[in-house]
Amino acid sequence: MNKDEIFTWVADLLAEMFELDREKLTLQSNLYADLDIDSIDAVDLAVKLKQMTGRRLQPEVFKAIRTIGDIVDALVGLPAEAVAEQAA
């Protein structure tokens, strides 16, 4: 999957999980300031990403995530088959 496909997958996931307007989500959307995601929501997101990809984001990577683009970049670092399987 390329970055655009991963972004689409992540944006759809965020819209579904947190009842967000999918059309307003961009790579620059800040999870905390723009989307009002709190720390508990962030943990829920990490758990969901692990369930869906079969891979755990390293804690230092997860702590650095601030935007949807950061999530996409972190997922680009995972084996391609892990993300592709869940997006299908």
C-alpha positions in Angstrom: 0.0 0.0 0.0 1.2 3.5 -0.7 0.8 6.5 1.6 -2.4 7.7 0.0 -4.1 4.3 0.4 -2.9 4.1 4.1 -4.2 7.6 4.7 -7.6 6.6 3.3 -7.7 3.5 5.5 -6.6 5.4 8.6 -9.1 8.3 8.0 -11.9 5.8 7.5 -10.9 4.0 10.7 -10.8 7.3 12.7 -14.1 8.5 11.3 -15.7 5.2 12.3 -14.1 4.9 15.8 -14.6 8.5 16.9 -17.6 9.5 14.9 -15.7 12.2 13.0 -16.6 13.9 9.7 -14.4 11.9 7.2 -14.3 14.8 4.7 -12.6 17.0 7.2 -9.7 14.6 8.0 -6.3 15.5 6.4 -2.8 14.3 6.9 -2.2 17.5 9.0 -5.2 17.0 11.3 -3.9 17.0 14.9 -5.4 14.1 16.8 -5.6 16.1 20.1 -6.2 19.7 19.1 -8.3 19.3 15.9 -10.1 15.9 16.5 -10.5 16.2 20.3 -9.0 12.7 20.8 -7.9 12.2 24.4 -5.3 9.8 25.9 -7.8 7.0 26.4 -9.0 7.4 22.8 -5.3 7.2 21.7 -4.8 4.0 23.6 -8.0 2.6 22.0 -6.6 3.6 18.6 -3.3 1.9 19.3 -5.1 -1.3 20.3 -7.2 -1.2 17.2 -4.2 -0.7 15.0 -2.5 -3.6 16.6 -5.6 -5.8 16.1 -6.0 -4.8 12.5 -2.3 -5.0 11.4 -1.1 -7.7 13.7 1.8 -5.5 14.6 2.4 -3.3 17.7 3.7 0.2 17.2 6.8 0.8 19.4 5.9 2.9 22.4 8.4 5.7 21.4 6.8 5.8 17.9 3.3 5.9 19.4 4.2 8.7 21.9 5.5 10.9 19.0 2.2 10.6 17.0 0.4 13.9 16.9 -1.2 14.0 13.4 -3.0 11.6 11.1 0.2 11.9 8.9 2.2 10.6 11.8 0.0 7.5 12.0 0.4 7.0 8.3 4.2 7.3 8.5 4.3 4.9 11.4 2.2 2.4 9.4 4.4 2.8 6.4 7.2 1.4 8.6 5.3 -1.8 9.2 5.6 -4.8 6.9 3.4 -4.0 3.9 1.4 -7.2 4.1 0.2 -6.4 7.7 -1.5 -3.2 6.6 -2.6 -4.4 3.2 -4.4 -7.4 4.7 -6.6 -5.2 6.9 -7.3 -2.6 4.2 -8.7 -5.2 1.9 
